[in-house]
Amino acid sequence: MPGKALAGIAVVGLTSLLAGCANGIENGALPSSPDITNQTGRIITLWNGSWIAALTVGVITWGLILWAVVVYRKRKGDTKLPVQTRANIPLELMYTIVPLLMIGVLFKYTAEDIWAIKDTSATPDIHINVVGKQWSWDFNYVDDDVYDPGVQAALTGEEGVEATLPTLYLPVDERVEFTIDSRDVIHSFWIPAFLYKIDAVPGRTNTFQVIPQEEGIYQGKCAELCGEYHASMLFNVAVVSRAEYDARMEELRNEGYTGQIGVDDYSRDQVVQLTETHEEAAS
C-alpha cells in the first residue's frame, strides 16, 4: 500500500511539472534564455535555487511522513495506547535551527538580488518615461525629446492585431532608465520576458534600469487590474539596433510628435473614445 501511495504522488508531481513546462510564460514559467536582459540570468538563478530548496524540503518532509506512517502504524492485535508525550531535545533543536538557517540563506540571496535589480546608481545611456493611462501607455523618449502617444487598438481576436499595438523601442546593449508614472489609477508596467514589473502609481514616480541584450519583439502588458479594459492594455517592445532606434526617433519627429507628454496632459475624451472603439469591436 505505501508503495502505491508513493507511486501516485510521483505521477501527480511529474505530471504537474511537465504541464507547467509545456504551458510556457503565459502561465508563469520563466523564459529559457538568461541573456534577454542583464538581469534575467540573475532572476532565473534565484528562481531555480528557490525551487530546488523548496522541493528538497518537500521530499524530505514527505519521506519522513510516509516513514512514520509505515513504521509506527497500528499493528494487528496491538491494543496498547501509544505514548502521548515524548521529548527529544537534539531533534527539537535540529528542526528549529535548520529551518532558521535555510530561511537565512534564502533571505541573503534574495536581498542581494533585489538590491542589484533595483540599483539605479549607474549612468544610463537613454531615459524613457512611461505614463500609464486607462487603457494604454504613453512613451516619452526623453533624450530625443519625442514621444509616442499610446493609441490603443481594439482587440478583435483577428490575426495581425498585435502589430497595431503601441510599440516601445529600445536600443540593444544600452542601459535604459525607465521612470514610470500613472495618469489616473494604479497600473503595472510589465514585460514578462524581462522578468520584471513595476507599479505605476498616481502621484509617485518609480524608476528602474535595464540593459536589453537580445534583439526581438517582446510582449508587454498591465499587471494591475485597472478598470473595464485592463485586459486590453497591451503593448509591444522592440529591441533593435542603435541605427534602427535612431530611425524610429526621426520618424516620430517627422510625424510631429516632438516634446513630452506630461502626466497631467489628459482628457476624459480619450477614455470615451477608447471605450466606444472597444464596444464597437465587441458588437
Secondary structure, DSSP 8 states (H G I E B T S, - for coil): -HHHHHHHHHHHHHHHHHHHHHH-GGGT---S-TTSBTTHHHHHHHHHHHHHHHHHHHHHHHHHHHHHHHHTS--TT--S---S----HHHHHHHHHHHHHHHHHHHHHHHHHHHHHT---S--SEEEEEEEETTEEEEEETTTTEEE--------S-TTGGGGS-EEEEETTS-EEEEEEESSS-EEEEEGGGTEEEEEBTTB-EEEEE-B-S-EEEEEEE-S--STTGGG-EEEEEEE-HHHHHHHHHHHHHTT-BS---TT---HHHHHHHHHHHHHHH-
